[in-house]
Amino acid sequence: MAQVFGSEVPRPHSQTPTRQAARYLVVIESGGVALARLFVESREQVAEFDASTEEVTMMTRGLVPATAADGHEWDRALAGHSAAERRDARVYTLDV
């Protein structure tokens, strides 16, 4: 008979690696809608949401954006956007 009094002992937690912190926030217009896209250091996208949310305001408070995402480092990450959209994008480097 088990000595757990009707409750099982929880199993040990698995040690999985955590996801990297977002390093870049790109605010880009697409089809008349402003999108906020979060990227890790490798320019891999980890989130996308409406840029008019309060979270974007809080994340960008006190930060000065780069005025474009048209450099070659953004080619793969923003491949679905036109050159004009990428040129008008604002790229924020987040404090990690």
C-alpha distances in whole Angstrom, upper triangle without the diagonal:
4,7,9,10,11,13,13,14,18,19,22,25,28,31,34,37,39,42,45,47,50,53,56,56,59,61,62,64,63,65,66,63,62,58,56,55,52,52,51,53,53,55,52,51,48,49,52,53,56,58,59,56,55,53,56,58,56,55,59,60,62,62,65,65,66,68,68,65,67,67,66,62,61,63,59,58,60,62,61,64,68,70,71,67,66,70,69,65,64,62,60,58,55,54,51
4,6,7,8,10,9,11,14,16,18,22,24,28,30,34,35,38,42,43,46,49,52,53,55,57,59,61,60,62,63,60,58,55,53,51,49,49,47,50,50,51,48,48,45,46,49,50,53,55,56,52,52,50,52,55,52,51,55,56,58,58,61,61,63,65,64,61,64,63,62,59,58,60,56,54,57,58,58,61,65,66,68,64,63,66,66,62,61,58,56,55,52,51,48
4,6,8,9,9,10,14,16,18,22,25,27,30,34,35,38,41,43,46,49,52,52,55,57,59,61,61,63,63,60,58,55,53,51,49,49,47,49,50,51,49,48,45,46,49,49,52,54,55,52,51,49,52,54,51,50,54,55,57,57,60,60,62,64,64,61,64,63,63,59,58,60,57,55,57,59,59,61,65,67,68,64,63,66,66,62,60,58,56,54,51,50,47
4,6,5,6,7,11,13,16,19,22,25,28,31,32,35,38,40,43,46,48,49,52,53,56,57,57,59,60,56,55,52,49,48,46,46,44,47,47,49,46,45,42,42,45,46,49,51,52,48,47,45,48,50,47,47,51,52,54,54,57,57,59,61,61,58,61,61,60,56,55,57,54,52,54,56,56,58,62,64,65,61,60,63,62,58,57,55,53,51,48,47,44
4,6,8,10,14,16,19,22,25,28,31,34,35,38,41,42,45,48,50,51,54,55,57,59,58,60,61,57,56,53,51,49,47,48,47,49,50,51,48,47,44,44,47,47,50,52,52,49,48,46,49,51,49,48,52,53,55,56,59,59,61,63,62,60,63,63,62,59,58,59,56,54,56,58,58,60,63,65,66,63,62,65,64,60,59,56,54,53,50,49,46
4,7,10,13,15,19,21,24,27,30,33,33,36,40,41,43,47,49,49,52,53,55,56,56,58,58,55,54,51,49,47,45,46,45,48,48,49,46,45,42,42,44,45,47,50,50,47,46,44,48,50,47,47,51,52,54,54,58,57,59,61,61,58,61,61,60,57,56,57,54,52,54,56,55,57,61,63,64,60,60,63,62,58,57,55,53,52,49,48,45
4,7,9,12,15,17,21,24,26,29,30,33,36,37,39,43,45,45,48,49,52,53,53,55,55,52,50,47,45,44,42,43,41,44,45,46,43,42,38,39,41,42,44,46,47,44,43,41,44,46,44,43,47,48,51,51,54,54,56,58,57,55,58,57,57,53,52,54,51,48,51,52,52,54,58,60,61,57,56,59,58,55,53,51,49,48,45,44,41
4,6,9,12,15,18,21,23,27,27,30,34,35,38,41,44,44,47,48,50,52,51,53,54,51,49,46,44,43,40,41,39,42,42,43,40,40,36,37,40,40,43,46,47,43,43,41,43,46,43,42,46,47,50,50,53,52,54,56,55,53,56,55,54,51,50,52,48,46,49,50,50,52,56,58,59,55,54,58,57,53,52,50,48,46,43,43,39
4,6,9,12,15,18,21,24,25,28,31,33,36,39,42,42,45,47,49,51,51,53,54,50,49,45,43,41,39,39,37,40,40,42,39,38,35,36,39,40,43,45,46,42,42,39,42,44,42,41,45,46,48,48,51,50,52,55,54,51,54,54,53,49,48,50,47,45,47,49,49,51,55,57,58,54,53,56,56,52,50,48,46,44,41,40,37
4,7,9,12,15,17,21,21,25,28,29,32,35,38,39,41,43,45,47,47,49,50,46,45,42,39,38,35,35,34,36,36,38,35,34,31,32,35,36,39,41,42,39,39,36,39,41,38,37,41,42,44,44,47,47,48,51,50,48,50,50,49,45,45,46,43,41,44,45,46,48,51,53,54,51,49,52,52,48,47,44,42,41,38,37,34
4,6,9,12,15,18,20,23,26,28,31,34,37,38,40,43,44,47,46,49,50,46,45,41,39,37,34,34,32,34,34,36,33,33,30,31,34,36,39,41,42,39,39,36,39,41,39,37,41,42,44,44,47,46,47,50,49,46,49,48,47,43,43,44,41,39,42,44,44,46,50,52,53,50,48,51,51,47,46,43,41,40,37,36,33
4,6,9,12,16,17,21,24,25,29,32,35,36,39,41,43,45,45,48,49,45,44,40,37,35,32,32,30,31,32,34,31,31,28,30,33,35,38,40,41,38,38,35,37,40,37,35,39,40,42,41,44,44,45,48,47,44,47,46,45,41,41,42,39,37,40,42,43,45,49,50,51,48,46,49,49,45,44,41,39,37,34,33,30
4,6,9,12,13,17,20,22,25,28,31,32,35,37,39,42,42,44,45,42,40,36,34,31,29,28,26,28,28,30,28,28,24,26,30,31,35,36,38,35,34,31,33,36,33,32,35,37,39,38,41,40,41,44,43,40,43,42,41,37,37,39,36,34,37,39,39,41,45,46,48,44,43,46,45,42,40,37,36,34,31,30,26
4,6,10,12,15,18,20,23,26,29,31,33,36,38,40,40,43,44,40,39,35,32,30,27,26,24,26,26,28,25,25,23,25,28,30,34,35,37,35,35,31,33,36,33,31,35,37,38,37,40,39,40,42,41,38,41,40,38,35,35,36,33,31,34,36,37,39,43,44,46,42,41,44,44,40,39,36,34,32,30,29,26
4,7,9,13,15,18,21,24,27,29,31,34,36,39,39,42,43,40,37,34,31,28,25,24,21,23,23,25,23,24,21,24,27,29,33,34,36,34,33,30,31,34,32,29,33,34,36,35,37,36,37,40,39,36,38,37,36,32,32,34,31,29,33,34,36,38,41,42,44,41,39,42,42,38,37,33,32,29,27,26,23
4,6,9,12,15,18,21,24,26,28,31,33,35,35,38,39,36,34,31,28,25,22,21,18,20,20,22,19,20,18,20,24,26,30,31,34,31,31,28,29,32,30,27,30,32,34,32,35,34,34,37,36,33,35,34,33,29,29,31,28,26,29,31,32,34,37,39,40,37,35,38,38,35,33,30,29,27,25,24,21
4,7,9,12,15,18,21,23,25,28,30,33,33,36,38,34,32,28,26,23,19,18,15,16,17,19,17,18,15,18,22,25,28,29,32,29,29,26,27,30,27,25,27,30,31,29,32,30,31,34,32,30,32,31,29,26,26,28,25,23,26,28,30,32,35,36,38,35,32,35,36,32,31,27,26,23,22,21,18
4,6,9,12,15,18,20,22,25,27,30,31,34,35,31,29,25,22,20,16,15,13,14,15,17,15,16,13,15,19,22,25,26,28,26,26,22,23,26,24,21,24,26,28,26,28,27,28,31,30,27,30,29,28,24,24,26,24,21,25,27,28,29,33,34,35,32,30,33,33,29,28,24,23,21,18,18,15
4,6,9,12,14,16,19,22,24,27,27,30,31,28,26,22,19,16,13,11,9,11,12,13,11,12,9,12,16,18,22,23,25,23,23,20,20,23,22,19,21,24,25,23,26,24,25,28,26,24,26,25,25,21,21,23,20,18,21,23,24,26,29,30,32,28,26,29,29,25,24,21,20,18,16,16,13
4,6,9,12,14,17,20,22,26,26,30,31,27,25,21,18,15,11,10,6,8,10,11,10,11,9,12,16,18,22,22,25,23,23,19,19,22,20,17,19,22,23,21,23,21,22,25,24,21,24,23,22,18,18,21,19,17,20,22,24,25,28,28,30,27,24,27,27,23,22,18,17,14,13,13,10
4,6,9,11,15,18,20,24,25,28,29,26,23,19,16,13,10,9,6,8,11,12,11,11,9,11,15,17,20,19,22,20,20,16,16,18,16,13,15,18,19,17,19,19,20,23,22,20,23,22,22,19,18,21,20,17,19,22,24,24,27,28,29,25,23,25,25,21,19,16,14,12,9,10,7
4,6,8,11,14,17,20,21,25,25,22,19,16,12,10,6,5,4,7,10,9,9,9,7,9,12,14,17,16,19,17,17,14,13,16,14,11,13,16,17,15,17,15,17,19,19,16,20,19,20,16,15,18,17,14,16,19,20,21,24,24,25,22,19,22,21,18,16,13,11,9,7,9,8
4,7,10,13,16,20,21,25,25,23,19,17,13,11,7,6,5,6,9,9,10,10,10,12,14,16,18,17,20,19,19,15,14,16,15,11,12,15,15,13,14,13,14,17,16,14,17,17,17,14,13,17,16,14,16,19,21,20,23,23,23,21,18,20,20,16,14,10,8,6,5,7,7
4,6,10,12,16,18,22,22,19,16,13,10,8,6,5,6,7,10,8,10,9,10,11,12,14,16,14,17,17,17,14,12,14,14,10,10,14,15,11,12,10,11,13,13,11,14,14,15,12,11,15,15,11,13,16,18,17,19,19,20,17,14,16,16,12,10,7,6,5,6,9,10
4,7,10,13,15,19,19,16,13,10,7,6,5,6,9,11,13,10,11,10,10,10,10,11,12,10,13,13,14,11,9,11,12,8,8,12,14,11,12,9,11,12,12,11,14,15,17,14,12,16,16,12,12,16,17,16,18,18,18,15,13,15,14,10,8,6,5,7,7,11,12
4,6,10,12,16,16,13,10,8,6,5,6,8,11,13,14,11,12,10,12,11,9,11,11,9,13,14,15,13,10,13,14,11,10,14,16,12,12,9,9,10,9,8,12,13,15,13,10,13,14,10,10,13,14,12,14,15,14,11,10,12,11,7,6,5,6,9,10,14,16
4,7,10,13,13,10,7,6,5,6,9,11,15,16,18,14,15,13,14,12,10,10,9,7,10,12,13,12,9,11,14,12,10,14,16,13,13,10,11,10,10,10,13,15,17,16,13,16,16,13,11,15,14,12,14,14,13,10,10,11,9,6,5,7,8,12,13,16,18
4,6,10,10,8,6,5,7,8,11,13,17,18,19,15,16,13,15,13,11,11,10,8,11,14,16,15,12,14,17,15,14,17,19,16,15,12,12,11,9,9,11,14,17,16,12,14,15,12,10,12,11,9,11,11,10,7,7,9,7,5,7,9,11,14,16,20,22
4,7,6,5,4,6,9,11,14,16,20,22,22,18,19,16,18,16,12,12,10,9,11,14,17,17,14,16,19,18,17,20,22,19,18,15,15,13,12,12,14,17,19,19,15,16,17,15,12,14,12,9,10,12,10,6,8,10,8,7,10,12,15,18,20,23,25
4,6,5,6,7,10,12,15,17,21,23,22,19,19,16,18,16,12,12,11,11,13,16,19,19,17,19,22,21,20,23,25,23,22,18,18,16,14,14,15,18,19,20,16,16,16,14,11,12,9,7,9,11,10,7,10,12,11,10,13,15,18,21,22,26,27
4,6,8,10,14,15,19,21,25,27,26,22,22,19,21,19,15,14,13,13,15,18,21,22,19,21,25,24,23,26,28,26,25,22,22,19,17,17,18,21,23,23,19,19,19,18,14,15,11,10,10,13,12,9,13,15,13,13,16,19,21,24,26,29,31
4,7,10,13,15,19,22,25,28,28,24,24,21,22,19,16,14,12,12,13,16,19,20,18,19,23,22,21,24,26,24,23,21,21,18,17,18,19,22,24,25,21,21,22,20,16,18,15,12,13,15,13,10,14,15,13,13,15,18,21,24,25,29,30
4,6,10,13,16,19,23,25,25,22,21,18,19,16,12,11,8,8,9,12,16,17,14,16,20,19,19,21,24,22,22,19,20,18,17,17,19,22,24,24,20,21,21,18,15,17,14,12,14,16,14,11,14,16,13,12,14,17,18,22,22,26,27
4,7,10,13,16,20,22,23,19,19,16,17,14,11,9,6,5,7,10,13,14,11,13,16,16,15,18,20,18,18,15,16,15,14,14,17,20,22,21,18,19,20,17,14,17,14,12,14,16,14,10,12,14,11,9,11,13,15,18,19,22,24
4,6,10,13,17,19,20,16,16,13,13,10,7,6,5,5,8,10,13,12,10,13,15,14,14,17,20,18,18,15,16,15,14,14,16,19,20,19,16,17,17,14,12,15,13,11,14,16,15,11,12,14,12,10,11,12,13,16,17,20,21
4,7,10,14,16,17,14,14,11,11,8,6,5,6,5,8,9,11,10,7,11,13,11,11,15,17,15,16,13,14,15,14,13,16,18,20,18,15,17,17,13,12,15,14,13,16,17,17,13,13,15,13,10,10,10,10,13,13,17,18
4,7,10,13,14,10,10,7,8,6,4,7,9,8,12,12,14,12,10,13,15,12,13,16,19,16,17,14,15,15,14,12,15,16,17,15,12,14,14,10,10,13,13,12,16,17,17,13,12,15,14,11,11,10,10,12,12,16,16
4,7,10,11,9,8,6,6,5,6,9,11,11,14,14,15,12,10,14,14,11,12,16,18,15,16,14,15,16,15,13,16,17,18,15,13,15,14,11,12,15,15,15,18,19,20,16,15,18,17,13,12,10,10,10,10,13,13
4,7,8,5,5,4,6,7,9,12,15,14,18,17,19,15,14,17,17,13,14,18,19,16,17,15,15,17,15,12,15,15,15,12,10,13,12,9,11,14,15,15,19,19,20,17,15,18,18,14,13,10,10,10,10,13,12
4,5,5,6,7,7,10,12,15,18,18,21,20,21,17,16,19,18,15,16,19,20,17,18,16,17,19,18,15,17,16,16,13,12,15,13,11,14,16,18,19,22,22,23,21,18,20,21,17,16,13,12,10,10,12,10
4,5,7,10,11,13,16,19,21,20,24,23,24,20,19,21,20,17,17,20,20,17,18,16,16,18,17,14,17,15,15,11,11,14,14,12,14,17,20,20,22,22,24,21,18,20,21,18,17,13,12,10,10,12,10
4,5,9,11,14,16,20,22,22,25,25,26,23,21,24,23,20,20,23,24,21,21,19,17,20,18,14,16,14,13,9,10,12,11,9,13,15,18,19,21,21,23,21,18,20,22,19,18,15,15,13,14,16,14
4,6,9,12,13,17,19,19,22,22,23,20,18,21,22,18,18,22,22,19,19,16,15,17,15,11,13,12,11,8,7,10,8,6,9,12,14,15,18,18,20,17,14,17,18,15,15,12,13,12,13,16,15
4,6,9,12,15,18,18,22,22,23,20,19,22,22,19,20,23,24,21,22,19,18,20,18,14,16,15,14,11,10,11,9,7,10,12,14,15,19,19,21,19,16,19,20,17,17,14,15,14,15,17,16
4,6,8,12,15,15,19,18,20,17,16,19,20,17,18,21,23,20,21,18,18,19,17,14,16,16,16,13,11,13,10,7,9,12,13,14,17,19,20,17,15,19,19,15,16,13,14,14,14,17,16
4,7,11,14,15,18,17,19,15,15,19,18,15,17,21,23,20,22,19,20,21,20,17,20,20,20,16,14,16,14,11,13,15,16,17,21,22,23,20,18,22,21,18,17,15,15,15,14,16,15
4,7,10,12,15,14,15,13,12,16,16,14,16,19,22,20,21,19,20,21,19,17,20,21,21,18,16,18,16,12,13,16,15,16,20,22,22,19,18,21,20,16,16,15,15,15,14,17,16
4,7,9,12,12,14,12,11,15,16,14,15,19,21,19,20,18,19,19,18,16,19,20,21,19,16,17,16,12,12,15,14,14,18,20,20,16,16,19,18,14,15,14,14,16,15,19,19
4,6,9,8,11,10,9,13,14,13,15,18,21,19,20,18,20,20,19,18,21,23,24,22,18,20,19,16,15,18,16,16,19,21,21,17,17,20,18,15,15,15,15,17,16,19,20
4,6,6,10,10,9,11,14,13,14,17,20,19,20,18,20,19,19,18,21,23,25,23,20,22,21,18,16,19,17,16,19,21,20,16,17,19,17,14,14,15,16,18,18,21,22
4,6,8,8,6,9,11,11,11,14,17,16,16,14,16,16,16,16,19,22,24,22,19,21,21,18,16,19,18,16,18,20,18,14,15,17,14,12,11,12,13,16,15,19,20
4,7,8,7,8,11,12,12,14,17,17,18,16,19,18,19,19,22,25,27,26,23,25,25,21,20,23,21,19,21,22,21,17,18,20,16,14,14,15,15,18,18,21,22
4,5,6,7,9,10,12,13,17,17,18,17,20,20,21,21,25,27,29,27,24,26,26,22,21,24,23,21,24,25,24,20,21,22,19,17,16,17,16,18,17,19,21
4,5,5,6,9,10,11,15,15,17,17,21,21,22,23,26,28,30,28,25,28,28,24,23,27,26,24,27,28,26,23,23,24,21,19,17,17,16,18,16,18,19
4,5,5,6,9,10,14,14,16,16,19,20,21,21,25,26,28,25,23,26,26,22,22,25,24,23,26,27,26,22,22,23,21,18,16,15,14,15,13,15,16
4,5,5,6,8,12,11,13,13,16,16,17,18,21,23,25,23,20,23,23,19,19,22,22,20,23,23,22,19,18,20,17,14,12,12,10,13,11,14,16
4,6,5,6,10,10,12,13,16,17,19,19,23,25,27,25,23,26,26,23,22,26,25,23,25,25,24,21,20,21,18,16,13,14,12,14,12,14,17
4,6,5,9,10,13,14,17,19,21,21,25,26,28,26,24,27,27,24,24,27,27,25,28,28,27,23,23,24,21,18,15,15,12,14,11,12,14
4,6,9,8,11,12,15,17,18,18,22,23,25,22,21,24,24,20,21,24,24,23,25,26,25,21,20,21,19,16,13,12,9,10,8,9,11
4,6,5,8,8,12,14,16,16,20,21,24,21,20,23,24,20,20,24,24,22,24,24,23,20,19,19,17,14,11,10,7,9,8,10,13
4,6,9,11,14,16,19,20,23,24,27,25,23,27,28,24,24,28,28,26,27,27,26,23,22,22,20,17,14,13,10,12,10,11,14
4,7,10,13,15,18,20,23,24,27,24,24,27,28,25,25,29,29,27,28,27,26,24,23,22,20,18,14,14,10,11,10,11,14
4,6,10,12,15,16,20,20,23,21,20,23,25,22,22,25,26,24,25,24,23,21,19,19,17,15,11,10,7,8,8,9,13
4,7,9,12,14,17,18,21,19,18,22,24,21,21,24,25,22,23,22,21,19,17,16,15,13,9,9,7,8,10,12,15
4,6,9,10,14,14,18,16,15,18,20,18,17,20,21,19,20,18,17,15,13,13,11,9,6,5,5,7,10,13,16
4,6,8,10,11,14,14,13,16,18,16,15,19,20,17,18,16,15,14,11,10,10,8,6,5,6,8,12,15,17
4,7,9,11,15,15,13,16,18,17,15,18,19,16,15,13,12,11,9,7,7,6,5,7,9,12,15,18,21
4,6,8,11,12,10,12,15,14,12,14,15,12,12,10,10,9,6,5,6,5,6,7,10,12,16,19,21
4,6,9,8,6,9,11,10,8,11,13,10,11,9,10,9,5,6,8,6,7,7,10,12,15,19,20
4,7,8,7,7,11,11,9,10,12,10,10,7,9,9,5,6,9,8,10,10,14,15,19,22,23
4,5,6,7,10,11,10,12,15,13,13,10,13,13,9,9,12,11,12,11,14,15,18,21,22
4,5,5,8,10,10,11,14,13,14,12,15,15,11,12,15,14,16,14,17,17,20,23,23
4,6,7,8,10,11,14,14,15,14,16,16,12,13,16,14,15,12,14,14,17,20,20
4,6,5,6,8,11,10,12,11,14,12,9,11,13,11,12,10,13,14,16,19,20
4,6,6,6,9,9,11,10,13,12,9,12,15,13,15,14,17,17,20,23,23
4,6,5,9,10,12,13,16,14,12,15,17,15,17,15,18,18,20,23,23
4,6,8,9,12,13,15,13,11,14,16,13,14,13,15,15,17,20,20
4,6,6,9,10,12,10,8,11,13,10,13,12,15,16,18,22,22
4,6,8,9,12,11,9,13,15,13,16,15,19,20,22,25,26
4,7,10,12,10,10,13,15,13,16,16,20,21,23,27,27
4,7,8,6,6,10,11,10,13,14,18,20,22,26,27
4,5,5,6,9,10,11,14,16,19,22,24,28,29
4,6,5,6,9,10,13,15,19,21,24,27,29
4,5,5,6,9,12,15,18,21,24,27,29
4,5,5,6,10,12,16,19,21,25,27
4,5,5,8,10,14,16,19,22,24
4,6,8,10,14,17,20,23,25
4,7,10,13,16,19,23,25
4,6,10,13,16,19,21
4,7,10,12,16,18
4,7,9,13,15
4,6,9,12
4,7,9
4,6
4
